[in-house]
C-alpha cells in the first residue's frame, strides 16, 4: 500500500515538474526580427558602396594627369600643392588651421570656402566628418589636397541636415595652413592677449 502511494506521489511530482517546465519556456515575441532583414541591409550597403566606388573610379580615370592615392580608411586623394620638405603631419591634440570647400561628385559646389570660413580644429578631439578627420592627418603644412569621400566617410545616411543629402559621396578640397600642439597655440593666444592689454 505504501509502495503504491509512493509510486503515485512520484508520478504526481513528475507531472507537476513537467507541466511547470513547459509553462516556463520562453515565449517568442509576436513580431520577430528575422535574419533576412539583416541580409537585405548588408546587400543594400554593399550595392551602395559598389555604386559610389564606381562613380569615384570614373572621376579618377577622367583625370589621368592626377595621381590618386588610396587611404586605408576607404577614400581617395590627390595633391594640388604638395610639401615634400616637411615630414610632420597633424596628430591627436594638435590644433590644425585649414580652409576647405565641399562639392558633389559632379563638381557642383555645395559649400564654398567662403561659406565655411577658416577652420580651427583640435585634431581627434572635435567631431567633424570622418573622412576630413582622417584626411587632415595625412597632410603636411601648406598642402592643398582633393579628397574623394564615399558617403560612409562623409555624412553617411543622415547627411548634414542642410545641403548634403542621404548617402552622398563628396569631393573636398582642403588647404592645411598650419598646425601645432594645443599647448603651444594656447601660449601664443595668451601672449597676444597680454600684448593687446599693454
C-alpha positions in Angstrom: 0.0 0.0 0.0 2.8 2.4 0.9 4.7 1.4 -2.2 1.6 2.1 -4.3 1.1 5.6 -2.6 4.8 6.4 -3.1 4.5 5.5 -6.7 1.5 7.8 -7.2 3.3 10.5 -5.3 6.4 10.3 -7.5 4.2 10.3 -10.7 2.3 13.3 -9.3 5.6 15.2 -8.6 7.0 14.4 -12.1 3.8 15.6 -13.8 3.9 18.8 -11.8 7.5 19.3 -12.6 7.0 18.7 -16.3 3.9 21.0 -16.5 5.8 23.8 -14.7 8.8 23.4 -17.0 6.5 23.7 -20.1 4.9 26.8 -18.7 8.3 28.4 -18.0 9.5 28.1 -21.6 10.3 31.4 -23.1 7.6 32.7 -25.3 8.6 34.1 -28.7 7.7 37.7 -29.4 4.8 38.2 -31.7 6.9 40.2 -34.0 10.3 38.7 -34.7 13.2 40.3 -36.5 14.5 37.8 -38.9 17.9 37.3 -40.3 16.5 38.2 -43.7 16.3 41.9 -42.7 20.0 42.0 -41.8 20.9 40.2 -45.0 18.9 42.7 -47.1 20.5 45.6 -45.2 24.0 44.2 -45.8 23.3 43.6 -49.5 21.9 47.2 -49.9 25.0 48.6 -48.3 27.3 46.6 -50.5 25.5 47.7 -53.6 25.6 51.4 -52.4 29.3 51.2 -51.7 30.0 49.5 -55.0 28.0 52.1 -56.9 29.8 55.0 -55.2 33.2 53.4 -55.8 32.4 53.1 -59.5 31.4 56.8 -59.7 34.6 57.8 -57.9 36.7 55.5 -60.1 35.3 57.2 -63.2 36.3 60.6 -61.8 39.9 59.3 -61.2 40.1 57.8 -64.7 38.8 61.1 -66.2 41.9 62.8 -64.6 44.9 60.8 -65.9 47.4 63.6 -65.1 46.5 63.5 -61.4 48.0 60.7 -59.3 45.4 59.5 -56.8 46.3 57.6 -53.6 44.0 55.2 -51.7 43.8 55.7 -48.0 43.5 52.9 -45.5 40.3 54.5 -44.3 38.4 54.0 -47.7 38.8 57.3 -49.5 41.0 58.6 -52.3 43.1 61.8 -52.6 45.4 63.7 -54.9 47.7 66.7 -54.3 47.1 70.2 -55.8 50.0 71.5 -53.8 52.5 69.1 -52.1 55.0 69.9 -49.5 57.8 67.3 -49.7 60.1 69.2 -47.3 58.1 68.6 -44.2 57.7 65.2 -42.6 55.3 66.1 -39.8 51.5 65.6 -40.0 48.9 66.7 -37.6 48.3 64.3 -34.7 45.8 63.9 -31.8 45.9 67.0 -29.6 47.3 69.3 -32.3 45.4 72.4 -33.5 45.0 72.4 -37.3 44.2 75.6 -39.2 42.6 74.9 -42.6 40.2 76.0 -45.3 38.1 73.7 -47.4 35.2 73.5 -49.8 32.7 70.7 -50.5 31.4 69.7 -53.9 29.2 66.8 -55.1 30.7 64.2 -57.5 29.5 66.3 -60.5 31.7 69.1 -59.3 28.9 71.4 -58.2 29.8 73.4 -55.1 27.7 72.6 -52.0 29.6 74.7 -49.5 32.2 77.2 -50.7 35.4 78.0 -48.9 34.0 81.5 -48.1 30.8 79.9 -46.6 32.9 77.6 -44.4 35.4 80.2 -43.3 38.8 79.3 -41.8 38.6 76.3 -39.5 40.5 75.8 -36.2 40.3 72.1 -35.5 41.5 70.2 -32.4 42.7 67.0 -34.0 40.7 63.9 -33.0 39.1 65.8 -30.1 36.4 67.6 -32.1 33.6 66.0 -34.1 34.0 66.6 -37.8 33.3 64.5 -40.9 35.1 61.1 -40.7 37.0 61.5 -44.0 38.1 65.0 -43.2 39.3 64.0 -39.8 41.4 61.2 -41.3 42.4 63.2 -44.3 43.9 66.1 -42.3 46.2 63.6 -40.5 47.7 62.7 -43.9 48.6 66.3 -44.8 51.7 68.4 -44.3 51.8 72.1 -43.6 50.8 74.3 -46.7 49.5 71.4 -48.7 46.3 71.5 -50.8 44.6 68.2 -51.3 41.5 67.0 -53.1 39.7 64.2 -51.3 37.1 61.9 -52.8 34.9 60.6 -50.0 32.3 57.9 -50.4 29.2 58.6 -48.3 30.4 56.4 -45.3 33.5 58.6 -45.0 31.3 61.8 -45.4 28.0 62.4 -43.7 26.6 58.9 -44.2 22.9 58.0 -44.1 21.8 61.2 -42.4 23.5 63.8 -44.5 24.2 67.1 -42.7 20.5 68.0 -42.4 21.2 71.1 -44.6 22.6 70.9 -48.1 24.2 67.4 -48.0 21.7 64.6 -48.7 21.4 61.0 -47.6 24.3 58.7 -48.7 26.0 61.5 -50.7 29.7 61.0 -51.7 31.7 64.2 -51.7 34.7 66.0 -53.1 36.5 68.1 -50.5 39.4 70.4 -51.4 41.4 71.2 -48.2 44.3 73.7 -47.7 46.1 73.0 -44.4 47.7 76.3 -43.4 49.5 75.2 -40.3 49.2 73.0 -37.2 50.8 73.0 -33.7 50.4 71.3 -30.4 47.4 72.7 -28.4 49.7 73.9 -25.6 51.8 76.0 -28.0 48.7 77.6 -29.5 47.2 78.4 -26.1 50.5 80.1 -25.1 50.5 82.1 -28.3 46.9 83.2 -27.6 47.8 84.2 -24.0 50.8 86.2 -25.3 48.7 88.0 -27.9 46.1 88.8 -25.2 48.8 90.1 -22.8 50.3 92.3 -25.6 47.0 93.8 -26.5 46.4 94.8 -22.9 49.7 96.7 -22.6 
